[in-house]
Amino acid sequence: MDQRPTAGRRRSAFAAAAFSLLFPGLGHAYLGRWSRALAWAVLPILLIALVSGLWVSPGTRELLLEAVLTDGVLTGLLVLVAIDLVYRLLCVLDAWRIARMGVTGRATGNAAGAAVASVAGLVAVILVLGGSHVAVARPVMVALGTLQAINPGPGEEEEPSLDPALLASLQPKTPPPTATPDPSFPAEPTPTPEPTPTQGPRWDEGGRLSVLLVGTDGGRPGGGSLTDTMIVVTVDTRTKQSAFISIPRDMQGVPIPREWPAAASFGGVFPYSINLLAVTARGNPDAWAPGAERRHKGFAALKGVLGELYGLDIDYYVAVDLSGFRGVIDALGGAMIDVQIPVFDYHYPADDGHSGHMKIYVQPGIQYMGGRDALAYARARKLTSDFDRADRQQRVVTSVREQVDLSALLAPGVIEDLLRTVRSDIRTDIPVSKIPKLAQLAQEIDLDERISLVLTPPTFGSECYLQPACAGDYELVANVGRIRSAVSSVFKADREEARTRQKLLDEGAVVHVLNGSRLANTRTSRVADALAGLGLDAIVPPVAAGRADRDDYAEAVIIAWNGARDELPLAGDVLARELGVTVEQRDDPLATSDYTVIVGASTTPPD
């Protein structure tokens, strides 16, 4: 039975309303109306108990997150927020009314000023109540809009319509001829493309997860976006090993799944640079990726073709525009990136909305980079190469991933800015219900143990320069056999060997390999390729035809220039071990490498 307040212990109407704001029924309990307090409180208490019980149940938390991350449930949450607003508003008004009526059911006769103050307090409580519900509803609305934008509904296009002239230039043609094999390598025929092998159990059942990360160039007027960055992140979900596989954007001769109509049209392989494939598929969607929705057609085709090349089932893609890349890093407050090799580009595209170019320079060392600087570091290539750029892009991706934590995301404005960027510049086919499980898996992966594989020539492809030796000014034809072999064994390598390779890549020592014998440069190239396979940045420099100062060296010589032996010790240790000679130390301010390897008459490539 309720105990009504007496005139002797009259209570504040504003306090009753404020207590009801904190939790339904508290205001009535403050007034001594216990039955009414329980009636208002029972529904929210039961709801809290239900959600808490489900949340602590084994495996249920993940299911709840998966259920929440759907359009229907998010819309339902907005409806619930509106219902809760009305419910709590009625509770506040009821408590305020009871306090104002007093013990007799009539107005208490407060002075006019007190009455005005009481009404003003009620208005303030209502404003706070409405504002709090708007604050709760806003991220739900942003999340709903984001999910709809990154994974748009059927019929929505992923990019603008294409220029007919560009489509006409991408018609089927005779595949490029296979480059003349390097006699220094044993014969290894490229196998006929076969259907992509399966990877066993699904990734969420203990199998392998592979995600294609795509960076587009922002689109050209009427031409669509070219996929200039393509990194496949593949994870063994049992051991939590991860590998990053980058393909050069100019790679040609990539096999098309034979069951696709496009395979017959193009002779089994895509004869253009791989960064044109998504555009080509969107221009003729019936020939590519049968069964994929049109809104995903271009990237679905890219997933299928790269999966065929690598021998992987690629589960999902995530595509980000250049402006989105900048926005994500800026929203996260920038990134700390370990720059191993200085980057200079005198012809970098201007980003001020006008045509033209500018000069950029990124000095070595630990650098803090905002979105603009990180994008420049990842894109610059005029004085380096696409292969070096691929390694830098992997470094940026892993640096950002390693620095993202919950506290950073919960900083004021971060989530909102991040979702705004995601909504406008990122596309994916990842089901939203899988995002919680993917996020949990991402937290369990140690990127310090990652394996980096950049498909550089000549090991993974044959290069050709200028006509008439090749059809255009430059061709890079994929060696499908070697690529598949490397990808299939990427997790089978010795763990210590993988760590050493990654440390060498991080150290970034530049190694020039010169021919110090009368033998052909073929052996020198083989030595450089073998050292590059270990993780060293080893090349035969295009100076003096790769020849040393003389041609009568009997055995290999290793020279560390200008203190490199102390500053980059791991590279020196690996060179000495693989070539079986001691490292000499010399000084020369004009040296363009950290180490020089001179190949002698008796030098053989490392195994």
N, C-alpha and C positions, 0 to 999 in steps of 0.2 A: 504494500500500500504506500502511495506517494506521501511524503511529508512536505506540505506546502510551507514556503517561507512565511514567517510571521512579520508583522510590521516592525517588531523589535529587532529583527535581524534581516532587514531588507538588503538585497544583494545588487551589485552593479550590473546593469543590462549590458554595458560594453564588455565587462569581464566575462559574462556568460557567452556573448557572441564570440569573443576572442578564444575562449576555451573550446568552443565548438569548432572554431577554425582549425585548432591543433588536431582534434580528433572528434568525430561525431559522438555525442553523448556526454563529453566532458563538461560542457556548459550546463546541461541539465543536472549532472551530478553536483556541480558547484551550487546549484539552486536547491538541492535536496530532493529533486524529482527523480528518484532512483529507478522506478519502473520505466519512466519515459527515457531515461538515460540508457538503460539496457536495450530498450526497443530500437533506439537510434544506433547503438554500437554493435548490435549482434551481427548485422550483415557484413560490415567491414572486417570484424574480428574473424568471422567464418572464412571470408575471402583470403585474409592474410594467412590463416592457418592452412588453408588448402594449398596456396602457392608455396609456402614454406615447406610443407610436407613433400610436395613434388620436387622442390629444388634440392632437398637433401637426399632424396632417394637415389640409389646408384643408377647411373645412366640416364636419369630423367632430366637432369639439368641440360644436357646436350640436346635432348629431344625438345625441350621447351625453347631453347634458342633457335633450333631449326624451324620450329613451328612459328615463332615470332617473326622470323625473317621471310615472310611471304606477304604478297600484296594484300590478300584477304585478311590476314591476321592483323597487319598494321592498320588497315582501315577499321577493323573491329576495335583495335586499341583506341583509335581516335573517338569512336562512338562511346567506348567505356569512359574515356576522359570526360566527354560531354555529360554522360549520365552521372558520373561522380560529382561534377560541378553542380548540377541541379540538385542532387541529393544533399550535398553539404550546404548549399545555399539555403535550402529549406530547413535544414537542421539549425543553422545559424539564426535564421529569422524566427524559428520557433522558440529557441532559448531566449533571444532578445525580447520577444513578445511576452513570454511568461514572466521574465524579470520586471518588465514595465508594468504589467497588470497587478503585481503584488498579491496580497492574500485575499482580497475581496473580489477579484475579477474585474475591478475598475482601475482606471489610471491612478497612479499613486499620488498625483498632485504635486509632483516636483516643480520647482521653480522653472520659469520659462527658459532661463539660461541653461539649467541642467538638462532640460529636455532637448534643447538644440545640441548640446554637447553629446548627449547619448545618441542622437540620430547621426551626428557627424562621425562618432566612433563606429556606428554600424556601417556607414558608407565606407569608411576606411577598411574595415574588416572585409567587406564585400569586394573592394578593389584588390586587396591582397589575395583573396581567394581566387578571383578571376585571373589575376596576373600569374599566380602559381600554376594554374591549369594551362594557361597559354604557354608558359615556359616548359611544361611537361609535353604539351602537344607539338610544340615546334620541332624538336628533334625527330619525333615520330613522322611528322609531315616531310621533313627533309630526307629522312631515310626512305620513306615511301617514294618520293620523287627521284631519289638517287637510284633505287633499285629499278624503277621503271625506265630510267634514262640509260643505265649501263647495260641493261638487258631489255631492249625495247620490245613492244608487242608485235605480233605478226603483221606483216605488211609495211613496217617501217624500214627505211633504208639505212644502211650503216654509213654511207658516204654519198656525196652528190653524184648526179648522173655524169657519165663519162663522155669525154670528147670523142666524137666519131672518128676523127683522124688518128687519135691514139689507138683506138680499138682496131682500126684497119691495119695499123703497123704491127699489131700483135697477132696476126693471123697465122695459122699453122704453116711451118716451113720445114725444110729438110734439117734435121738436127745437125749441129756443128760436128765436123769430123773429130774423131778422137786424136789427141795430140800424139806425135811420135814418141814412143816410150823412151824414157831415159835409160841408156844402156847400163848405167851404174846400178839400177835396181833390177832384181830378178823379175822375170815375166810374171805378171799377176793379172789374168784376164778379169775384166769387169763382168760380174754375173748378170744374166738377164733379169730385169726387174720381176720380182714375185710379189704376190699379195703380202701386205704388212703382217709379220708374225704377231701373234697375241703375246701379252706379257703375263699370262697366268691370272691369278685372282685379281679382282677389282682392288683399287688402291685402298678403299675403306674396308677391305676384308683382309688386309695384310699383304697386298700386292704392291705394284710399282705405280707411282704417280708421276705423270709427265705434264708439264704446263708450258705452253709456248708464250713467251713474252715478246710482244711486237712493239717496236717504236716506229711511228709513221712520220713522214716529213711534213705533215701539216696540210698536205693537199696542194695541188696545183690547179689553177683556174680551169675548170672543166675536165681535169685529168684524174681526179681521185688522188688518194694518198699512196705513195710508194713505201714499202716496208723495208726501210733501210737498216733496221736493227731487228735481228731474229735470234733469240736465245731460248733454247729449250732447257728448262730446269727439270731434271728427273731425279726422283727420290725413291730409295728403297725404304718403304714404310716400316719394315721390320728392324733393320739395322740403323735407320735414320741417316744413312750415307746420302750425300747429294752430289750431283754433277751439273755443271753449267756447260752447255754445248752451243758454241756460236758458229754460224755459217756466214761467210762473206756475202755481201749483197750482190756481187757480180757473178756468183757461182752459176754455171750453166750445166745442161745435160743431166738434170736431176730427174730420176724416174717418176713416172705418173702411175698410180695404181692401175693395173691392167684392166680392171672391171669398169673403169670410168670411160665414158664415150670420148673424153679428151685424149686418152691414151692412143686410140686409133687415129685421131686427127693429127696428133703431133708426132707420131712414130714412136710412142712409148716413153719419150723424155721431153722435158720442157726446154726448148732451145734458146730461150732468152734468159737474161739475168733473173735470179730467183726473186728479186725485189719487185718484179713486174707481175708475179704470178697471181696475187690477190686481185689486182686490177683486171687481169685477163679473165679470171673466173667470174668476176662480177659482170663483165661484158657479155659472157656466154654462159649463164648459170646452169643451163640444162646439161652442159657437157662436164661439169665439175661437181664433185662431192655430192653424188645422188643422195637424197634423203635429208640433206641439211636445209634448214630454213633459209629463205632468201636473205633475211637480215644478217645472217652469219656466213653467207656463201663464200665471200672472198677469203676470210680467215679460216673457214672450215676447209677450203681447198688447200690452203697453205699448211694447215695441220696434217692433212692427209698425205701431201707430197713429201713433207719433211719426215713424217712417220714412215713412209715408204723408204726414204733414203736412209734413215737411221735404224730401221728395223724395230721401231717402237710404236706402241699405241699412245698417241698424244691425247690426253683427256680433255684439256681445256685450253683456251687462249685468253690472254689479257692484252689488249691493245691500248696504247696511250699515245696521244698526240704530243708534239714537242711542247706546246704551251701547257698541256697537262702535266708533263714531266717537271717543268719549272714550278708549276703551281703546287704539286705535291711536296716537293722539297721545301718550298717557301712556307707552306702550311705547317710543316714539321719543324720549322725553325732552322733550316739549313742542315748541312751534313759535314762531318769531319772525314776527309779523304786523304789517304796516304799516297801522295804523288811520288812514284818511283823515278820516273823519267820526265824531264821538263818537256812541256808541249808548247810549240810555237806555230802559229798559223797566220800567215800574212793575208789570207784570202777568205777569212771567215765571214759567212753571210751576216749582214747587218740585221739587227732584231728590233729596229725602231719603226718598223712598218714601211720603210722605204727600201728601194733597191740599192745595191752597192755592197761593199765589203769593209771589214775592219781588221785590225791586227790584234791578236790575243797572245798572251804569254802566261803559262802556268808554271811556276817554279817548283822544283822538287821539295819534298818534305810534307809534314802534316799540315794540311790546309783546311781552313773553314770555308765552305762554299755555300752561297745561296743558290737559288734555283737557276739563275742566269749563268753563274760561273760553272756550276756542275754540268749544265747542258753544254756549255762551250768545251769543257774538258772531255765530255763524252763524245762530242761530234767532230772536233778538230781532226783533220787528216791531211792537210796539204803537204806538210813536211814529214809526215809519218806514213802510215798505210792503213787500209781497212782492217788488217789483221791486228795491228797494234791498237786500233780504235776498239775492236771487239773486246780485247783484254781490259781496256779502260772502262768500257761500258759494264762489264761484269763487276769490276771493282766498285763502280758507283752503286750498282744495284745491291751488292752485298753490304756496302757501307751504310746505306740507308736502312736496310733491313736490320742490321745489328744495333742501330741507334734508336730504333722505335721501341718504346715501352709504354706501359699503361699510363704512367704518370705524365709522359709527354703528350699522349693523346687527350688526357683529361685537363690539360692546361686550358685556360679560358680562350674560347674562340677557335681552338685547333680543330675540333671535330667538325664544326660548322664550315670552316674554310676548306678542310679536306674533302668533305662531302660535296661542297660546291664545285670543287675542281673535278672530283670523280664524276659528278653528274654531267659535266659539260665535255670532258675530254677523254673519258675512258670507256671502252666497250669490252664486254666479256660474255662468254657463254657458260660461266660457272653458275650452277643452280644456287640460288640464295640459301637454300636449306643446307648446302654443304659448307657454307662459309665458316660457321663455328668450328667444324672439324678440321678444316684446312688451316684456320688460325691456330688451333691447338698444335697441329703437326708442325707448322712453321716455327713455333716456340721451342719445339723439341730438337730441331736441326741445328747442329753446330757448324756454322759456316766456315769456321777456321779449318775444318777438316774437309772442305769441299774439294772436288776435283774439277779443274778447269780444262776444257778441251776446245781449242780454236782450230777450225778446219783450214789450216794454211797450206798453200802449195810449197814445195812440190810433193809433200807426203800425201796430201789428200786431194790434190787436183793438179792438172797440167796447165801451165800458163802459155799464152801465145800473144806476141806483140806485133802489131802492124800488118797490113796487107802486103803481099798476097798470101803470106803464111797462114793467116786466119781471116775470117770473114769481115771482122771489124778492126778497130784500132787495138782492142784488147779482148781476150777471151780467157776464161778460167773454167775448165771442164772438170766436173766432179769425178773423182776416182771412187766409184760406188763401193767396190770391194773393200778398200782400205777404210773408208768411212764407217761402213757397217761393222767391220771387225773392231775398230777402235771403240765404237759406241757399245757393242755387245760385251766388251771386256772392261768397260770403264770402272765397274765395281769389283773386278776380279784382281786388280793390281794389288801388290803388296802395300799395306797401309803406310809403312815407313817410306816406301818409294813415293807414294802419293804426297806425303807430307813434305818430303824433300823437294819434289817438283813444285809444290805450291810456294815453298820458301824461296826457291830460285826465282819464280815469277814475281814474288813480292820484292826480292832484292833488286831485280831489274838490271843486272849487269849486261852491258853491251859487249858482244864478242865478235871480232872480225877474224875470219878464217882465210888465210892466204896460201897460195901454192908456192912452196919453196923447192919444188923438184922439176925435172924435165917432163914429168908425166902430164897427161891432159888434166884439165880442171875438173873432170868428172869426179875424181877421188876427193878433191877439195870440197865439192858440193855435197858429197855423201857424208863427209865428216861434219860439215855444218848442219846438215839435216839431222844427223844422229844426235848432235849436241842440242839442237832445237827440240828434239823429241824428249830430251831430259828436262826441259823447262828453261833452258838458256836462250837468251835473245841472240842467237848465232846466225850470221849471214856471211856470204862472200861479197865484200863491198864492190860496187861497180867502178872501181878505180884501178887503172893499170891492168885491166883484164883479170883482176884478182890475183896478180902475181906478187911475190915477196921481193925483197931487195936483191936476191940472187936465187939461183936454181940448183944449188949443190948441197942443200940440207940433207943429211942422212936420216935424221930422226926428227920428231916433232919438237918444236920450241914453243913455250908458253911465256908470254910477257905480260906483266901487270903494270899498267901505266899510272903514274902520278898518285901513288898510295892506294890504288884499288885493292891491293892484296889485304890491306888492313880494313878498308871501308866496306868491301864486298867480299868477305872471306869465303862464304859458301861456294860461290862460283869458282874461285881459285882451287878450293879443295876438290870439287867435282871434276874440273878440268885435269888436275894432276892425277886423280885416281883413274879417270877414263883413258887418258893418253899415256900414263906411266912415266911421266917426266916431272922434273921440279919446275916450279914457277919462278921465273926471273923477274926482278923488279927494276923498272927504269922510269926516268922522268922525261917527258917531252910535252911542252905546253901546246903543241899542235896535234897531239894524238886525238883521234876522233872516236876511240873506243876505250872501254875499261880494260879489256884483255885482248891480246892478239895471239892467235894460234897459227903457227907456220907449219904446214904439212910437209914432212920430209919424204924421201923415197921409200922408207920402210914403214911409214905411218899407215895404219888401217883404221877404218871407222869404228867407233865404239859399238859394242853389241847392244 
